[in-house]
Amino acid sequence: MLLENSITELKRTGRGIKDLRSFKFKHLAPIFKMFGKKEKIWVISLLALIIIDVLLLSIGFYSTNTVVVPANGGSYSEGMVGEPRFINPLLAQTQTDKDLTRLVFAGLYKYDNQGNIVPDLAAENFKLSDDQKQYTVSLKPNLKWQDGHTISSDDVIFTIQTIQNPDYKSPMHSLWSSIVAEKIDNLTIKFTNKNVSAPFVTNLTLGILPKHIWQNVPPQNFYIAKYNLEPVGNGPYFVKEINKLPNGTVRSILLESYSNYANGKAYIDEISLKFYLTNQDMISGLHTKEVDSIGFIPFDKKIFVDPKNTKLNILQIPVFQYQALFFNLSKNKALGSHAVREAMAKSINRESFISDVYSGMALPAYTPILPEQIGYDQNVTLKNSFDLEAANAILEKDGWKKDSSGMRFKGKDALQFTITTNDFSLNVKSAEALKEQWAKIGFSININVVASAEFEKNYLRTRNFEGLLFAESSGYDPDPFIFWHSSQSNNPGVNLSQYKNLTIDKIITDARTTFNGSARDTLYKQFQDIFSYDLPAIILDQSVFVYEMRPDVKGINIKVLANPEDRFYDVNHWYLETGRDLK
């Protein structure tokens, strides 16, 4: 009876509502009052279930038919060591300056996460002439500097001519001295090289300067111009604010995303960069949450690189840099023996070496061509892989006999030599680790540690060493010319071992004068095969860049780096906020 009365009342109430838009929940009040306590609970529960079902259906539909996408917003901070001086692609030399320059300036091209050249300001890939000496590049239309001026080919020509002018004393002068840059029209530039050079394309990643800002700055004022700290750039971020201490020291710089960047506005609105005097200060800043991340973690601070620390995302990114022991074969009779060098190569346990020296934060390497570089040959590593028994057998066969102390002699000649290195702590630890490992095959090793300035002047340049422990950076293009061609044996060349092999010379020359990727790949495999037999040096390890940052930064897709500043190659795709779009 109660249910029938309720239905009747509901009909009456419904007739009383002339328009659905005038409906109010108070119209249901008379009905609700007719219910008993149990019926009220039942109705409320039913309505709650209906609402929950509708919400769940809506959420399900939303989730099924939409996808998570990056959204604009948020701020990110990073600590760096050293005060910035030159946010200028022509002058940046310190890592802090290089990092800032990469964030504020863009070049014609940049590298992607695989080390491939891709357009940045350029509209498309360069056009190569038939003689492979001319590169024609077109700019994207309607590009703007961060002050609103139009970017044109005049800016590119001005940048190159400034580098080439010796009065400006740019550190990049030698890279551009033989290049002619010619304006074709407002958006097109032609570069002419005197010789065919496949590695030249790396030059085109250089950041471009605005002519309208710098053309009136004379060479004598180039290093002290205010624009070095207050730059007008064309990259993903612009300098919004500079904070200085009372003594004038730059404490921090706030960057804001640039809406007209050639490859799209960055998702993260602001990046705050804070500068510290020492690595320890920077790490303390991370712990006190002054910064979200730090761009470099010293290897001797391994306690701060704990993979179990879930509060931070720790990236270990391979870098195109290797550490090696370079031999001066004319300084030590024993090292002149191929058998001795082969035994040394086979007696290095790289896994143990990397663990002891780098706390595991490095990768084993065997030749100057590294993984991810064109021509890398995995099979070459097998030639000199760790085999202590084989190493001892090689020395025995070559006439080196152990005495009662375990040291080897050939007649009166002792199996010994001196490792020279600078006072960088990792190099010292590396020398000590090698000394310990080579003692197992009867070597006596002396270690000569010298200050960095003296090391470069009296040992590196003069080649005054028996064994030199040093690191070399090869870049994305593995071109080994300056490191291993015989023409580079003397300073300022960096063929530190003074390695001379005519076959190697031809391979290197042929590889750098062809743009045929397959041909270069084959040539570099030949280079590795010969190198791993001759052993003018023993390649020990490949460096990694350790990047410690907050875990909610998404969109980072870095596979390999040539330089630490390249970690920002796609910073415009990093994001903190998300939204949803329809599929």
Beta strands, then each sheet from edge to edge (+ up, - down):
strand 1: 66-71
strand 2: 75-81
strand 3: 109-111
strand 4: 117-119
strand 5: 127-128
strand 6: 134-138
strand 7: 179-185
strand 8: 188-193
strand 9: 237-244
strand 10: 250-257
strand 11: 270-276
strand 12: 293-294
strand 13: 313-327
strand 14: 362-364
strand 15: 401-402
strand 16: 408-410
strand 17: 413-414
strand 18: 416-422
strand 19: 444-450
strand 20: 467-473
strand 21: 537-549
strand 22: 577-582
sheet 1: 1+ 22-
sheet 2: 9+ 10- 11+ 2+ 12+
sheet 3: 3+ 4-
sheet 4: 5+ 6- 8+ 7-
sheet 5: 14+ 21- 13+ 20- 18- 19-
sheet 6: 15+ 16- 17+
end
